[in-house]
Amino acid sequence: MGVGRLGVGGVVILLVLSLIFKRDFFSLISGGTSEAAPAGPVATTPEEEHLVDFVSFVFDTTQHTWATVMAQHGQRYQPAKLVLFRDGVQSACGIAETATGPFYCPGDHKVYIDLGFYDELRRRFGAPGDFAQAYVLAHEVGHHVQTLLGDTFASSNAGSVRRELQADCYAGVWGFYMAREGALESGDAEEGLGAAAAVGDDRLQRMSTGTVSPETFTHGTSAQRASWFRRGLQSGRIESCQT
């Protein structure tokens, strides 16, 4: 997905989304308002300004998608909020630093994204591309959906893995609706699957220590994360995400 220098295809996609969601998506890439709530001056370069616009755009699509999906289940969606930051931020869940990575805080219904993580995603984890970035955001919004649906998990490593895999599946549900509306480009799904696999516990442990300790997993293996993301992407159904 891309919202930079749009070609004809990109303009058509934004036009379709604007008609479907009754919202001016063009404003999101031309300095218009968005649902993002920046924490500090995050847009310091043209590249970063483009990233802010893109993340805001993706966040908007997740909000509209989940409003539609939950309405189909007779429930009202309560919008999340987006906070973009670098270095550190204060949330209702405490102070977070760059090392924390992207996270969702149920205490304030906000998704926090350190823009520096996207640099890490591309350079360190080998998961480049717009849709890889979008997957990360959709995963965190998935945690917001869990909060709204009252999904509960055991307070253990196994429970944490189930929670994270379900959020991956919910990210896939969002991707399903984007694909159905023609908003995905060739290769986007592969980028998302690659990003999910890139942040599997087994891969991260092998990168940092050279060994793998399954008993300490909190997010799931690379294969599990890609599998659950694919499940949501192919089905588009909340019911498919019962981990």
N, C-alpha and C positions, 0 to 999 in steps of 0.2 A: 504494500500500500504506500502511496506517496502523495504529498500535498505541496511539493516544491514547485518547480517550473512545470506546470501541467501541460500535457499535450492534449490533443483532441479527446483521446480516450479518458483522460483524467477529468476534463471538464464535463464530459457526459456522465461519468460516475457521480460527481458532486451534484450535478443537476438532478439525477435520479434520486439520490439520497435526500436532497432538499424537498423534492416532491413527495417522497414517501413519508419522511418524518415531519413534514411541515415546518422545517427549520432552515435558515439560510446558512448552509455549510460553507459557502464561499466567504462569508465574513470571518470564519475561523482562520483562513489562510491569508487574510489581508489586514490583520491588525484589529479585527472586530473582537467583541467580548466573547468569553468562553466561560466554562464552569470551573476552570482552573483558578486556584488561589495561590499565587506564587508567594513563597516565604523568602523574601529578600530579592535582590537584583540578580535573577538567574540568567537573563538574556544579555550577554555581554559581547557576543560576536554574532555575525550574520548566521554562522552555522548553528549556534545555540538558539538564536531566535527562530530558525527554521524548526529545530527540535521541539521548542516550546509550542509552536503552532501545531506541529504534527501530534504531539502527545495530547494537547487539548482537543484536537479533532477526534482522535481515537477515543478519548474518554467520553466525549459527547455521544459517539456511536454506541458505546457500552451502555450508557444510561438509557438511551432510547430502545435498545434491544431488550434490556431486562424489564423495562416498563411494559413492552409488548408481551414478552414471555410470561411474566407474572400475571398480567391481565388475563391471559389465556387460562390461567389456573385460578382465576377468581380472586387474585390478591393485588393489592395496590403497592407499587414499587415506591420506596422512599429513596430519593436520589442520594448518592454519595457525593463527597466533595474531593477535589484534587489539590494537593499541595506539592509544588515543585521547589526543590531546595538543593543547595550544595553545602557540603561540610557538616552541617548539623541543623537540627530543628527540634522545637519543643512541641510535643503532642500530648493528648490526654492519656497516652500510654507511657509517658515519660520522655526523656531527652534521647534523641537518636542521632547517631553520627553516620558518616559515610559507610563505615564498615558494617552497619546494620543492613544496608541494602534496602530495596523497595519493601514497603510494608503497609498493612491495613490496620488501623486502630479502631476497634469496635466501640471504644469509649466516646469517640467524636464522629464516627462514620466517615472518616477521611482516609484517602489513599495517599501515601507519601512516597514520592519518587525523587531520589537523588539523581540528577541528570548525569552525574559522573559514572553511575552504574552502567549506563549505556555504552560508555567508552570501554569499560571492563568487559561487558558482554561481547563486544566486537573483538577487542584485542586479546584479552586473556582467555576467554571461554570459546572463542572461535565461532560465534553465532552472530554474523552480521545481517543487515537488512532491516527494512522498515517493519516487516511483519514480525520479526523476532522481537523488536522493541514493543510492538503492539501486544504480543503475547504476554509479556511481562506485566503490562498494565492490566490486561484482561484477567490475568490470574489474580491480581490483587483485588480487582472488583469482584471476582468470584468469592473472595472471603466476605465481602460485604453482603453478597447474596446469601451466603451461609448464615450470616447474622440475622437477616430478615426472615429467612425460612425457619430459623430456630434449629438448624442442624447442630447436633451435639456429638462430641467425640471424647473418648477416654483421655484422661490427663497422663498420657504415657507416650513413649516414642512411637509405639504402634498407632496410637490415636492421632498423633501429629501427622504421621505418614498418610493416614486415611483422609485427614483434613486437607492436606496439601494436594493429594491426588484428585480429590473432588474439586478443588479450586481449578486445577488444570483442566478437568472435564468441563467445568462451567466456562472456562476460557474458550474451549472448543465449541461450546454451544453458541457463544457470541460469534465465533468464526463461521459457523454454519449459516447464521443469518446474514453475515456480510457476504458470504459466497452466493447465497440465494438472491441477494439484491444486486449481484454483479460487481461488488466493490473490491473483489480480490483479483490480483494480477497473477499471471503464470509464475509459479514458484513460491507464492506466498505461503501455502500450506506447508511446503517443505521447510521454509524458514522457521515457521512456528514449531514444527516437530523438532527441528534441529536445536532451537533454543530450549525447548523442554528437556531434551536429552542432555544438553550442555550443562545443565544445573542439577543433574542427578547426584544423589549423595555418593554413590560409588565413584563416579568420575571426579567429583570435587575432592574426595578423600585421597584418591590415587594421585591427583595432581599435587596435593599439599604434603602428603606423608609417604606416598608410595605404597601404602597398604589400604585395605578395605575392611571396615568393621561393621557388618550389617546390624549388630545389636544397638549401634548408636545412630542409625538412620532416623531422620526426622522429616524428610521430604519424599523419600522414595528413590529408587534407582533410575538411571537414565531411561531404561526400557519401560519401566512403569510409568514414568511421567509422560513420555511420548505416547504410550498406549492409551492413557486416560484422556489426554488432549485429543487424540485421534477419535476416541469414542464419542466425545461431545461434538467434534467437528463433523462426524458422519451422521449422527442421529439428530442433533439439534433438540434433544429432549432432556429435561431435568431428570426424568426418571432413569435415564441411562447412567446417571452419575452417582449412584448409590454405592460407595466404596465399602 
